[in-house]
C-alpha cells in the first residue's frame, strides 16, 4: 500500500511539472491518478546497426615530424662553446628562453626548425653559432586512460602508440583474485575511445580478447580511453530532463522513478518518443516509449535494467539508428567528463549538454522510427 501511494505521489509530481512546463498539454484532463495501473512491463527492443569498424587511416601511424608544444622538455647547446648546455622547456606561451637569445617561439615547430631560429637569434652574440636541440621529454602530446586498469592517468605520446600499447602502458586490465580466480573487472563491450568528442569505432573486446589487429588504431593527442567496470550498476538519464545524471540501479527502478529523480522533463521535452537503449556499443538495442501514455494511465510503467540509457528528445526525430549513435556519443562524453572530473579532484557531476533533435548524419538509408 505504501509503495502504491508513493508511486501516485510521483506521478502527480511529474504530471504537475509537465503541465506547467510543456507547451503541449497532456490529454484526458479528467484522468484520475488514483486509477493508474501500478503494474510495470518490459520493453520490446529492436536491434540497431551501428558501424564499428575503424577506417584504414586510423590504423596507420602518423608520418609527420613531431611538432613542439608547451611543456616539452629540451636540451639545447651551442656546439663547441663550453658551458652552454642547458635543459629547458617550452613555456605555456609557446616560447623557449635560452642563453642570450631571449624568447624564441617554439610551439608548432620541429626540433630542427627551432634550432635554426635559435641559431639566427644568437648570431648577435656569437660568431657563427651552431645550435643543437634535443627533445628530452614529451609533455605536450598525451592521452588519457581511465577506468578499470591498474594505472589510470595521463600518458605521453612520445612515439606512435596504438590502443593496445596504451592499455599496456597503463598496466593492463584490472583484475581481482578475491574469489580464488583472477577475474577481470573491465567491461570491454562498453569500453570507448573518444577523440574530439566523438567515439572512434574500436571494438575493445575483439582487440584485447581475440587479438583483432583491425581494431588496434593509433592514438592521437588528447585521446581518451575509458574502460568501465563490469560491476557498474547505474542507469543514465540524458536529454531534455532538468537534471541529467547517472541513477543508481535498484530492482524496482522504473521509467517514472528515473524521471522523478531527474526532477522531471524540461519545458522543451518531447515525451511521445523517448528512447531506451540497452546492450553494448557493438550490439545495441533500442525501444521507443510514450511517457505521456504512462503518465495518463494508458500504459504501464517501464522496468529498467542496469546499464540502460534513457534519452528524452527535444523534438521529433525520424531515424532510430542515427539517434542511437548520437545517444552513445553523448553518453560517452558525459562519462568521460565525469571520470576526468573525479581524477582532477572534483565530484564528477559535470553538466551535460546534448545536441537534441535529428542528427545531421541521418540518412535516408536508415530505418525509420516514425515521425
C-alpha positions, 0 to 999 in steps of 0.5 A: 500500500505504501509503495502504491501511494508513493508511486501516485505521489510521483506521478502527480509530481511529474504530471504537475511539472509537465503541465506547467512546463510543456507547451503541449498539454497532456490529454484526458484532463479528467484522468484520475491518478488514483486509477493508474495501473501500478503494474510495470512491463518490459520493453520490446527492443529492436536491434540497431546497426551501428558501424564499428569498424575503424577506417584504414587511416586510423590504423596507420601511424602518423608520418609527420615530424613531431611538432613542439608544444608547451611543456616539452622538455629540451636540451639545447647547446651551442656546439663547441662553446663550453658551458652552454648546455642547458635543459629547458622547456617550452613555456605555456606561451609557446616560447623557449628562453635560452642563453642570450637569445631571449624568447624564441617561439617554439610551439608548432615547430620541429626540433630542427626548425627551432634550432635554426631560429635559435641559431639566427637569434644568437648570431648577435652574440656569437660568431657563427653559432651552431645550435643543437636541440634535443627533445628530452621529454614529451609533455605536450602530446598525451592521452588519457586512460581511465577506468578499470586498469591498474594505472589510470592517468595521463600518458605521453605520446612520445612515439606512435602508440596504438590502443593496445600499447596504451592499455599496456602502458597503463598496466593492463586490465584490472583484475581481482583474485578475491574469489580464488580466480583472477577475474577481470573487472573491465567491461570491454563491450562498453569500453570507448575511445573518444577523440574530439568528442566523438567515439572512434569505432574500436571494438575493445573486446575483439582487440584485447580478447581475440587479438583483432589487429583491425581494431588496434588504431593509433592514438592521437593527442588528447585521446581518451580511453575509458574502460568501465567496470563490469560491476557498474550498476547505474542507469543514465538519464540524458536529454531534455530532463532538468537534471541529467545524471547517472541513477543508481540501479535498484530492482524496482527502478522504473521509467517514472522513478528515473524521471522523478529523480531527474526532477522531471522533463524540461519545458522543451521535452518531447515525451511521445518518443523517448528512447531506451537503449540497452546492450553494448556499443557493438550490439545495441538495442533500442525501444521507443516509449510514450511517457505521456501514455504512462503518465495518463494511465494508458500504459504501464510503467517501464522496468529498467535494467542496469546499464540502460540509457534513457534519452528524452528528445527535444523534438521529433526525430525520424531515424532510430539508428542515427539517434542511437549513435548520437545517444552513445556519443553523448553518453560517452562524453558525459562519462568521460567528463565525469571520470576526468572530473573525479581524477582532477579532484572534483565530484564528477557531476559535470553538466551535460549538454546534448545536441537534441533533435535529428542528427545531421548524419541521418540518412535516408538509408536508415530505418525509420522510427516514425515521425 
